[in-house]
Amino acid sequence: MSASGPTSVHGAADRSEQKMRDQFVEAMSKVVSSVVVVTTDGPAGRAGLTVSAMSSVSADGPHPTLLVCVHHLSPVAPAIIKNKVFCANLLRSDQTLISDCFAGRLAGEFANKFDSADWSQLETVAPALDGALVNFDCRLLESSMISTHHVFIAEVLAVRMDNSHSALAYSNRGYCRIASPTHI
């Protein structure tokens, strides 16, 4: 028995799970991630949010594939599922305002977050951010729910690039700039 009273096996397990979660979140904050605004449009309407969980799946096959992860409580998740298209817009280092807008940090600044930038379309109807470092215009192939997040796997139908800037990155709970690569 502890000084504060009896402890249960479940209480110890809950504390252990919470400790692991806290360690994981802290460790993941050290990872350098690209900053991506994921947008969609179609029958469910126009929606978008900022994510740091975007990755290549494969460059092979009829179309390259990538994945993005979106929290299940985000209104963007059901919109992507219903619209079946999205654009992953990789931000430039000077586009923190757009990132903050789509992350919900500037709610009072823009009545519609899409007013924070100019948009066009590539192959799908998903909004492609004009001036983004890269736009990946995608058609949804598969959606899986893993714990609290939807993992969306999509085929890339079009890519637009701007090689004149560096990427916006996120690490240690803040934005950072990726310097020109140095070959080691």
C-alpha positions in Angstrom: 0.0 0.0 0.0 1.3 3.4 -0.9 1.3 6.4 1.4 -1.6 7.9 -0.5 -3.7 4.7 -0.4 -4.1 1.5 -2.3 -2.9 1.3 -5.9 -4.6 -0.9 -8.5 -3.0 -2.8 -11.3 -5.1 -0.7 -13.7 -3.9 2.6 -12.2 -0.3 1.5 -12.6 -0.9 0.5 -16.2 -2.7 3.8 -16.9 0.3 5.7 -15.5 2.7 3.6 -17.5 0.7 4.2 -20.7 0.5 8.0 -20.0 4.3 8.1 -19.3 5.0 6.3 -22.6 2.6 8.7 -24.4 4.3 11.8 -22.9 7.8 10.4 -23.8 6.6 9.7 -27.3 5.1 13.2 -27.8 8.3 14.8 -26.4 10.5 12.6 -28.6 8.4 13.3 -31.7 8.7 17.1 -31.1 12.4 16.7 -31.9 11.6 15.3 -35.4 12.1 17.8 -38.2 8.9 17.7 -40.3 7.8 19.4 -43.4 4.8 21.8 -43.1 2.0 20.9 -45.4 -1.5 22.5 -46.0 -3.9 19.7 -47.1 -6.9 21.0 -49.0 -9.9 19.4 -50.5 -13.0 20.4 -52.4 -16.0 18.6 -53.9 -19.5 17.4 -52.7 -18.5 17.9 -49.0 -17.3 21.4 -49.7 -13.9 23.1 -49.4 -11.8 22.4 -46.4 -8.2 22.5 -45.4 -5.7 22.2 -42.5 -2.0 22.3 -41.7 -0.3 18.9 -41.1 3.2 17.7 -40.4 2.4 14.0 -41.1 2.9 13.7 -44.9 5.2 11.1 -46.5 5.9 9.3 -49.8 4.6 5.8 -50.0 5.9 4.7 -53.4 7.2 6.3 -56.6 6.4 3.2 -58.6 3.2 1.9 -60.2 0.8 3.7 -62.5 1.0 6.8 -60.2 3.3 7.7 -57.3 1.6 7.5 -53.9 1.8 9.5 -50.7 0.0 9.5 -47.3 -1.2 12.2 -45.0 -2.6 11.8 -41.4 -5.6 13.8 -40.2 -7.1 13.7 -36.7 -10.5 12.1 -36.7 -12.1 15.1 -35.0 -11.0 17.4 -37.7 -13.9 18.4 -40.1 -11.4 18.0 -42.9 -11.2 14.2 -42.5 -14.8 13.5 -43.5 -14.5 16.1 -46.3 -11.5 14.2 -47.8 -13.4 10.9 -47.5 -16.5 12.3 -49.3 -14.6 14.4 -51.9 -12.1 11.6 -52.6 -9.4 14.2 -53.6 -6.9 16.4 -51.8 -3.9 18.5 -52.5 -0.9 18.4 -50.3 0.7 21.8 -50.5 4.3 21.9 -49.2 4.9 25.3 -47.8 7.9 27.6 -48.4 9.9 29.0 -45.5 8.2 32.4 -45.9 4.6 31.0 -45.7 4.2 30.7 -41.9 1.1 33.0 -42.0 -0.6 30.4 -44.3 0.4 27.6 -42.0 -0.9 29.4 -38.9 -4.1 30.3 -40.7 -4.8 26.6 -41.6 -3.7 25.5 -38.2 -6.5 27.6 -36.7 -4.1 30.0 -34.9 -5.5 33.1 -36.8 -9.2 32.5 -36.5 -10.0 36.2 -36.1 -7.8 37.3 -39.0 -9.6 35.7 -41.9 -13.3 34.9 -42.1 -12.4 32.2 -44.6 -8.9 30.7 -44.3 -8.7 30.3 -48.1 -8.7 34.1 -48.3 -5.1 34.0 -46.8 -3.7 33.0 -50.2 -4.3 32.5 -53.9 -5.4 29.1 -55.2 -5.8 27.3 -58.5 -6.6 23.7 -59.7 -4.3 21.1 -61.2 -5.9 17.8 -62.2 -8.6 17.6 -59.5 -10.8 20.2 -58.0 -8.7 20.3 -54.8 -7.3 23.8 -54.2 -3.6 24.0 -55.1 -1.8 26.8 -53.3 -0.2 29.2 -55.7 3.4 29.9 -54.7 3.7 26.7 -52.6 7.1 25.0 -52.8 5.4 21.9 -54.1 1.7 20.9 -54.8 0.8 17.2 -54.9 -2.6 16.9 -56.4 -4.1 13.6 -55.3 -7.0 11.1 -55.6 -7.8 9.2 -52.5 -7.1 5.4 -52.8 -7.6 4.2 -49.2 -8.4 5.5 -45.7 -7.6 3.7 -42.5 -8.4 4.7 -39.0 -5.3 4.2 -36.7 -6.1 5.1 -33.1 -7.1 8.8 -33.3 -6.1 9.5 -36.9 -7.2 8.8 -40.4 -4.3 7.7 -42.6 -5.1 8.7 -46.2 -3.2 7.0 -49.0 -3.6 8.7 -52.3 -2.2 8.5 -55.9 -0.5 11.7 -57.1 -2.1 12.9 -60.3 -0.1 16.1 -60.8 2.9 17.8 -59.2 3.8 21.5 -59.5 7.2 22.8 -58.1 8.9 26.1 -57.3 12.6 25.5 -56.9 13.4 29.1 -55.9 12.7 28.8 -52.2 13.5 26.5 -49.2 10.9 24.5 -47.4 9.2 25.5 -44.2 9.9 22.9 -41.4 8.7 22.3 -37.9 10.8 21.0 -35.0 11.0 21.6 -31.2 7.5 23.0 -31.3 8.4 25.8 -33.7 9.1 26.7 -37.3 12.5 26.4 -38.8 14.1 26.8 -42.1 16.0 24.1 -44.0 19.3 25.5 -45.2 20.7 24.5 -48.5 21.8 20.9 -48.5 25.4 20.1 -47.7 26.7 16.8 -49.1 28.6 14.9 -46.5 
